[in-house]
Amino acid sequence: MKVGITAEWAGADAGGPERYTMELLGALASVPHEHAITVYHCAAAPREWLASLPASWRLVQLAGSRKSAIPVSLPLELLRNPVDLCHATYFAPPIAPGRFVLSILDLGFESHPDHFPRAVRWRLSLLSRLGARRARQIVTLSEHAKREIVERYRVPAERVTVTPLAASARFSPEPRPDDAAIRARFGLPAEYLLYVGKIQERKNIPRLLRAYHALRAELPGAPPLALVGDRTWKSEATFEVLTELGLEPHVPMPGRASDEELAAIYRGATLFVYPSLLEGFGMPPLEAMQSGVPVACSNASSIPEVVGDAALCFDPLSVPDITATLRRALESPALRAEQVQRGLARARLFRWETTAQRVLEAWELAARR
């Protein structure tokens, strides 16, 4: 079967969607199948990444920007060079020929619309609804996301395939010679609590800061809380709370780190904390577990599916519960050591090759419809 795959996010410095696309294509290249693959990418796609894909795959650079490539350039390309099936890894073009599989990573813009700017929310909702209506099969990342798609978009459950993700192999508990230098470059001390992710409203960082403030009142020697990630839209409340509580000296915010830098930062953490209200999957807790770091995290949305019994979970809406969970972890080295072992075992259950196999199954289902 001729299968096209969109990769407009490759090279966009876009976090989750970019990582999903690039890791998925790498996994599809590593598992046996007989499909003839075409990859549709934009000009920003890294040359070295494109060169790493199988030589038998056809690479097509779509004209225009990332925002115009899918709705305009891709339909024209599909008319000129049809495929049997096109897998849109983020959005499908509103009008295009042929069968489609669509990846929907989460529906946070539907369930928590106040966490998104109005224009972003409108665009995400419109394109996702149109795509879900046309897709022969939908691919999503968790049972939680599947339930939301079925309920909100009235899609039959059999048309949604769950394909859990995996952490990159670069995340490992094995130390590297440059770990200490990387952490020093980011201004991180010998011990620290760690959050990794975007600085935005749905990540629930203001409540984490209030919980951390309460923790410092109970445990004055608590390690600093490092927030590693980009500031994006709807992040103002985080900085307001940071200033209100006078936490700036105790909360380093070094910005975004590369994956190689992140691996060293994870390995040095005393405890990883993830208070997010909404995830389609929840990659950072999995990366932390695979790095040999104990995890304390939210019990909301899809996160419990990822961590299982390998993390200390809390109610993300309860500041006292977050505080108590952090204190419990910090006061018990034995508990943290136990969680490290549970986390490593849990992380081994997630493999990109399994993700790729489930995507291949979704393609077969779509081809029969």
N, C-alpha and C positions, 0 to 999 in steps of 0.2 A: 504494500500500500504506500502511495506517496503521501507523506505527512509534512505539513508546514508547521513551524513553531515560532511564535513571536518572541523576540528578545529585545524589545525596545528599551528596557530598563538597564541593559548591560552598559556599564560605563557611565551611568547617570548619577553615581554617588548618592544612591537613593535608599540605602539600608535594606529593609526586608524584601521589597519586590525585586531589587537587583540581585540580592543573594539567592533568593528563591529561583529565579530564572537561570542564573549561571550554574548553581549547584545541580539543578534538575537536568540541564543539558549535559553537564559532565557525567551525571549518573546514567543518563540514557546512552551515552557513548560507551559506557562500561558494561552494559548488560546485553546479552544476545537478543537480536530481533532481526527481521528481514525488511523492515520499512526503509524506504528511501526518504531521507530527511532533508528538508530545506529550512534554514534558519533565517528569519527576517530580522535584521538588526538596523540600528541607526548609526550615524557617523561616529558617535562617541564610544562605540563598543571597543574595548581594548584589543589592539592588534594581536598581542601575545595570547590572549584568551581565544580569539577566533582561530589563531594558528594551532591551538591545542586541540581543536575539535577534529573529528575524523576527516581524512582527506576525501572520503566518498560523499560527505555531506555537501550540499549546495548552500552557499552563503549569498544572501541577497541584501544589499544595503538599500533601505527604503529612503526615498527623497523626503526632504523636509525635516522639521523638528520632531521630537518625540511625541508631542501632542497632536501633530498633524499626520504622522506616519501611519498610524493605525486606521483612523477614519477615512483617510484620503488615498495614501500611497499603496497601502496593502490591498484594498479592493481592486485597484488598477492592476497590480502585479498578479493577483489571483485570476483576473480575466485574461491576462496575457499568457500566464503559465499556471493552469489549473492544477490543484492537488486533490487527492481523494478526501482529505481531512485536514483541517487547520486547527491547531491548538493555540488559542489565545491565552497567554499566561497572565494577563491582567485585565484587559478589555478586549472585547470583540468589536470589529467595525459595525456600526449600526446597520449598514447595508453592504452585503458582500455575497458573492456566489458560494455555493458548496456547503458541505457539512462542517460544523464547528464543535470543538470541545472548549469549554471555558473554565479557567481557574478563577475561583472567587476566594480570596485569602481570608476575608472576614467581612462582617456586615455591621461593623461598629458605627458607621455613618447612619445606619437605620435604627439601631437599638439605643445609641447614645448620641443623637444628633447635635446636642449642645456642646459636644467636645470637638466639633469641626466648624471651620469657617463656613458661612452660608454657601458661597460659590463652590467650595470644594465638596460640601455635602450634596448639593444639587447635582453636580457633575457625576460624582460617584454613584449616586442613587439612580440617576437616569440611565447611565451606560450599563450598570450592573443589571438593572431590571430588563432592559432591552436584550442584553446578552443572554441572560438566563432564559428568556422566552424562546430564543432562537437555538440555543445550544442543544445538541443531541445528547450530550453528557456534560455534567458539571464536576469539576475536581475541586475539593476543598481540603482543609488541613486537619480538621478535628470533628468529632461527633457533635460537639457543641455548635460549631459553625454549620454543620449539615442540618441540624434541627432548625436553626434560624433560617436557612435558605428554604427549607421545605415549608416552614410556617409563614414566612413573610412573602415569599415569591410564589407560593402555591405550586411548587415543583414536586412531582412524584418522588418519593424517597429513592426509588430504584434508579432515578436519573442522576443521583449524586454519589460520587465515589470519594471516600475519605482516604487521603494519602498523607499520613503523618511524615514530618520531615526528620532530619537528623542534624547533629552538629558536625561541623567540618573536622577532619582529622587533625587539623593544626591545633585544636584545643585538647590538651593533654596534661596530666599531672606531672609529667617528666620535666624537670627544670632545664633551662637552657643557659649557656654562659652569659648571655646579654640580658637576662631577666632583670637583675638588680639595676643595671644602667637604664633600662627602659622605664622602670618604675620611678627611678630618681628623676628622669627627664620629665615625667608627668607630676612631679612634686608629691609623690606618695610615700608615706612613712613605712616603718617596719610592719605595723599592724593597721588595718583599716577595714571598715565595712564598705561594701561596694554595691552600687547600682549601675547597670549598663543599659542604655536605651535612650530614646529621644526625650528631651525635656519638653513635655507637652501635657495638656490637661488630663488626657485619659490614662496617663501613666501614674496619676495619683501621688505625685511627689510632695505636694503640700502636706498631705496627711502623714507621709513618711517623715517629713521634717518636724512636724509637731510631735510625732512619736519619738523621734531621736532627741528632741529637746527634753522631753519627759524622761527619757532614758539617762541623759546626762545628769539630770537632777537626782536620779536614783543611784547611778553609777558614775561619779564624776570622772573616773579614769577611762570611760568608754572610748574606744578608738574613733578617729575621725570617720566621717561618712563621705566617701568619694562618689560623685555623680559624673559618670563618663558617658558623654553623648552630645549630640547637637541640640542647640536650642531651636525649636520650630514654632509654628503657630500655636496660639493659646498657651503660652508658657509664662505669662505675666505673674500669675498667682504664685508660682514657685519662688520667684525673686522677691515678691512682696513678703511672703512668709519668712524667707531667709533673712531679710532685713528686719522684719518685725521681731523675730526671736533672737537677733544678734548672733546668728550661727555662722556667719561668713568665715571666721577663723577656723572653724571645725568642719567645714564642708567644702573641700577642694572640688572645683569644677574644671578639669583640664580640657574639656571639649572632646571631640571625636577622636578615636584611635583606630589605626588600621587593624586588620585581623591579627597580624603578627604581634603588634603591640598589645592588643586585647588579650592574647593568650598569656603573655607575661603578667598583665594586670590581674587577670582572673587568678592565676596561680599564687599571687602574693596576698590575696584577700583572706581575712579572718572569717568573714561570713558574707555571702551574697544575699542581697535583699531585693525583692521584686514585688512592689505593691500594686501593680497594674490592675485597673478595673476591667480592662477589655483586651483580649488577644484572640487572633484567629488560631494561633498555635502557642507561641511562647518560647521563642528560641533562646533568649539569654539564660533562663534557668537551666536549660539542657546543656548549654555551653559550659556553664559554671559546674554542673555535676560532672561533666566529662573532664573538666580541669581539676577535679579532686577538691572542690570547695563545697562546704556545707551551704545549704540553701534555705532561706526563710522567704516565703512568698504568699501572694494572694491566693485565696481559694475560689476566685471568680472566673467566669467564662471557661476557656479551654485549659487553663493552667493546670488544674488537677489531673487532667488526662496525661499531661507531659510528665509531671513529677511523681505521680503515684504516691507511695508511702515513703519516698526518698527525700522529702522536704518537710520542714516545719511550716504548716500553713496557718494563715490568720485571716480574719475578716478584714478586707481592705477598707471598709467604711468605719471601722472602730479603731481610733487612735490608741485607746488603752490596750486593745488586743495586740496591735502591732508592737507596742512598747513591751508588753509582757513576753511576747515571743522572742524579741531581740534579747531581752534580759536573760531569759531562760537559756538561749544558745550561748551567750557570752559567759555566763556563770558556770557552764559545764563543758570543759574540754572533752570529757568522755562522750557527751551527747554529740558534739561536733564531729568527733572521730567516727562515731557510729554513722552519722549522716553522710560523711564522706564515702564510706564503703557502700552504703545503700545507693548513693548517687551514682557512683561509678558503675554499679551493677545495672541500675536503671538506664543509664545512658547507652549501655551496650545493646539494649533492645531496639534502638533506633538506628537504621542504616539507610543511606541514600539509595542503595541498590534496591531495597524493598520499596521505597517511594517510586523509583523508576518502574518497577514491575507493576505496581498498582496503576500507574499512569498508562502503561501499555494495555492493561486490562480495560481501562476506561476508553481507550481508543477503539478497542475491539467492540465494546458495547455500542459506541457511537456509530461505528461502521455498519452495524446490523440494523440500525433504526432508519 
